[in-house]
Amino acid sequence: MNDIYKISLEEWQRLVGSLSSPYDIFAPVRKEGGLDYSLINQETAGDIVYNVAKPASPVKIFFLPVKLNVTVPVNHLKKTIIIGAPACDIAGLKLLDKIYLDEKFFDGIYLERRNNTLIISSDCYTIQDHCHCTTYGINPYSADGCDINLSSDKEYIYLMPYTEKGDLFIKEYIPANLIFNTGENKIDTISGLRSQAVNSLNDRNKNLPGTEETGESMKHSSKETWKKYASKCVSCGACSAICPTCTCFLLIDKPDFEKVKQLDTCQYPAFERVAGGEDPLKELSIRFRNRYLCKYVWKPERFHTVACTGCGRCIEACIAKINKNELIMELTP
């Protein structure tokens, strides 16, 4: 078990506020539309919400901007700290790393952003209606994949470093007289809150099949089921835009040999249309099914990891109110 450092919430808020000058710090705060990331300063450090599922935006937005000119060099990228990334997004980030750091398709801009960012994940003690991470083998707290994991009991902040970067951050910025190293001791309150969240998720989603069973069902599914659910789809692409693992993009040529990388989605009409006018995804139900096969069949086969992390954002964002979990349970009775 890693060392766990304990600091009072008051001292932690003071520290975060003081670091808002040398760093860009993003953390979840309450907004009119719910919980989402906001740029933190000394005045707003006390507004950060801890251990609540989940920011409306996935953490991928910090590494894969919707639009990015890839031919304009960035001379100075300010170091960034992300506080409160949920475990479902950390799992998604592991897949993004496999895609964008693959030696055959290496993306230097992505690597630069990853190296420039300290990620502090946060346990989820509460769950939302569509959260189902445990169904896919992901706990509502991170055991790796982040630099530091954060837990809170409203009086103290508990920090567990998982990387050298995280360990150095704690030793550099948190004075030794402010922290208590719990060593191997188990923190009963935190463990109890974690277990409660896991049990709630398992109970709520007990009828939802796992990734392998879902993938097999999709391989042998009938067209009628896909047509039934696709009939309500308006191809807005919200499900892909909000997904922590969707990564499709376009490279758009601009004057003076500039290229702009823009996120794309297989749900848009003409996504796979080629010069001769052929389009294997022209039919809506086929396009709709394509995204699910990518999540539950193709990416797991290619990268040996889950491509749906159970965050439920696609269900929440769908303006047609399509519930993918209902679809999956219908496919796998």
N, C-alpha and C positions, 0 to 999 in steps of 0.2 A: 504494500500500500504506500502511496506517495505521502510525503509530508503535507500536513494541512496547517495553514497559517490563519490565525484568528485576529481580526482587527475590529474595533468598534465601528458601528455604522457611521457615527459622527466623524471619526477620524478618516474613514474611507471617503466620505463625501467631500471632506476638506482636501484630501489628496487628489481626487478626480477633478475637482475644480481648479487646483493649482496646475494640473497637467494639461488643461485645455489650451494653454498657450503654446507649449512645444509640440503638442499633438492635436490632430483632429480626432475628437472622441465622439463616437456615436453610440447611443443607448436607447432602449425603449422608454417612451414616455406616453402618458395618456393624451390623446388628441380627440378632436370632435368625432372622428370616425372610428376611434378605438385605440389600440396600442400599436405604436410604430416607432421606428428609429428616428432620432432627432439629434442634431449637432449640439453637444453639451458645452456649456461654459460655467463659470464660477457661480452664476446666479441660478442655473438650472440643474446643478449637480444633485440637489436634493429632490428633484422631480423624477429621477430614474426609478422605474418599476422593476423589482427583482422577483424572479421565480414564478412569473405568471406566463402562461402560454397564450399566445405567442405573438411576436411582431407581425403586422400585416404583410410586410415585405420580407422576402427571403434574404438571407445573408449574401447570396450570389450577386446582388445588385452592386456590392462594393468591388467586385472583381470582374464582373461582366456588365459594364454599363450598357444601357439600351442603345446608345450611339457613341462611337469612338472613332476619331480620325487616327488610323494606325500609321500614317506616314508623317505625322507631325511629332517630332521628338519632345518628350517631357523632360525639361532640364532639371526640375526640382519637384519631387513628389513628397508632400508633407507626410511624415509618419502618422499612422492611424491606429487607434485603439477601438475595437468593437466590443462593447459590453452587452451581455445578455443574449447572445446567439443561442437558440434552443438546440437540443440534441438532434432533432430532425434535420435542421439546417447543417449541422456539423457533419452528419452522415451524407448529406447531399454534396458538401464540399469535398469529401473524400472521392466521390465519383468525378467531380469537376477536375480534381487534381490528376486523376488517371487519364482523363480526356486531354486536358490542355498541357500536361507535362509529359505526355508520351513522347519519346525521343523521335518518333516518326512524324509527329504533328505538333512539335514543340511551339508553345506560344510564350515568347519572352516578355511581352507586356503583362500577361497574366501572372507569370512568375514574379515579376517586379512588384506587382501589387500584393501578392501573397507575402513576399519577403518584407514588404514595407508595413505590414499590418500585424498587430498583436490581437489575437482573438481570445476573449474571455467569455466562455460559454456559461449558461445559467441553467440550473435545475428547473424543471417545471413541477410545481406543487399543485397547480390547478390544471384542469383539462377543459378543452372546449368540445362542443358537440361533435365535431367531425375529426378530432384527434384520434389516430389509431397507429401510432408508431410501434407499439409493442407487438402488434400483429406481424410486423415485418422484422422482428428481432432487434428493435432499437429501443433502448430504455429512455425514459424522459429526463435523463441526466447523462452527461458525457463522461466517458471513462478514457477517452483519447480523442485525437483529431483536433483538439484545441490547444492553445498555449497554456491557459489556466482555466480551471473550472471554478465557478462561484456558487456558493450556497449561502443562504441567509436565514436567521431566525428572528429578524426584525430588530434585534439588538446588536448582533455581531454579523460580520461578513467573514465567511470561511473560504479561503483560497487554496486550491490544490494545483500546483504547477505540473504540467505534463511534458513540457519541452524545455530545452536549455534557455530559449528566449523568455519563456514564462518565469523560470527560476531567476534569471538575471534581472528581470523587471521587478520582482518582489524584493530582491536584495538591494537593488539600486534605489528604489523609490519609497520603500516602506521602512522607516527607522526601526531598528531592532527593539527599541523600548516601547514601540506601539503594538508589536505583534506577539502572539503567543503561539509557539509551535506545538501542536497537539501530538506530533509524532505518529505512533501507531494506534493511538487511542481512538476508539469508535465514538462518533458523536451521535448519541441516541436520538436526539431530536431530529437531526437531518436525515438519518437513516429511516426513521419512522415516517417522515413526510414523503420520502422517496418511495417507500413501500406502499404507502397509501395511494400515491399517484399511479403506480404500476398496477395495483389491484383494481383500481377504478377503470383504467384503460382496458385491462383484460376482461373485466366483467362486461363493460359496455360493448366490446367488439368480439365477444365470444363466438359469434356465428360467422365472423368474417374470415375467409380462408387466407392462408399465408401466400407468399410470392410464388413459390414453386407450383402449388396447386392451382393458383390463379393463372399462371402462365400456361400450364397444360390445358386448362379449360378453354383459354382463349385460342389456343392453336386449333382446337377442334370445335369451335363455336359455330353456330348457324348464322347466316346472314340476317335472318329475321330479327334476332335480338339487337344486332347493331343498328339495323334500320329503325327499329322502334325507338331507341334512345337518341340516335342521330337526328331523328325527325324534329327534335326540339332545338338542336344546335344551330346557332346563327353564325358560326365561324368567326367569332370575335377574337379568339386567341387569348382570352383572359386566363384560361387554365394553364397555358404554356408560359405566359409572361410571369405568372405568380409562382410557378413551380420551382423548387430549389435545385432541380436537376436538368431542366430543359435548357439546351445550349445551342440550338440551331441559329445560324446567322447568315446574313448576306454580306458580300463585299461589293460596295457600290463605287464605281469609278466616278471621279470628280475631275474638273479641269486641273491642269498642271500636274497630272499624274498622281493626284491624291486618291486615297482609298478610304472609304468610311465603312467600318464594321457595324452592322445594325442587326440587333436580335430579330429573329424570324420565328415562325411557327408553322408546323405541318398542318395546322388547322385553317390556315389562310387558303382561299381558292388560288389556284395556279402555283402553289408551293413547289410542285415537281414538274411544271410545264416546261418543255424544252423547245429548242428552236423550230423544230418541225411541227409544233403544235400538239404533240403527244403529251398526255398527262395521266399517268397511272393512278393519281389520287383525285381525279376530277369528280368522281361520284362522292357525295358527302359522307355516306355511310362508310365507304372505304377509307376516306381521309380520317374520319372519326376513329375507326378501328386501328388505324396506323399508329396513332399516339399510344394507345394501350399496349399494342404489341411491342413498341419501342421500350415502354416502361417495364413490362413484365416478361418479355422474351428476349429481344435482341440485345439490349444493353446488359442484362445479367449474363447472357452467354458471352458477350464480348469482353466485359470488364470484371466479371465474377463478383459483382456486388449489387445491392438493391438499387433500383432506379426510381422507386417510389418510396419515400421515407415516412409516409403516413401522416403528413402535416395537416391534410384536409383542406388546404387553401384553395385547391381547384374547385372543390364543392362550394366553398363559401363565395368564390369569385364568379361562378357561373351565373350569368344573367337569365339563362333558361332554366335554372334550378335543377340541372342534371346532377344526380348523386352517383358518383362512380362506385361507391360501395354497394349501393342497391343493384347496380349493373353487375358487379362482380358476384354478388350472392345469387343473382338470377342465372349467371353463367355456370356457377358451381353449386348446384342444389345439394 
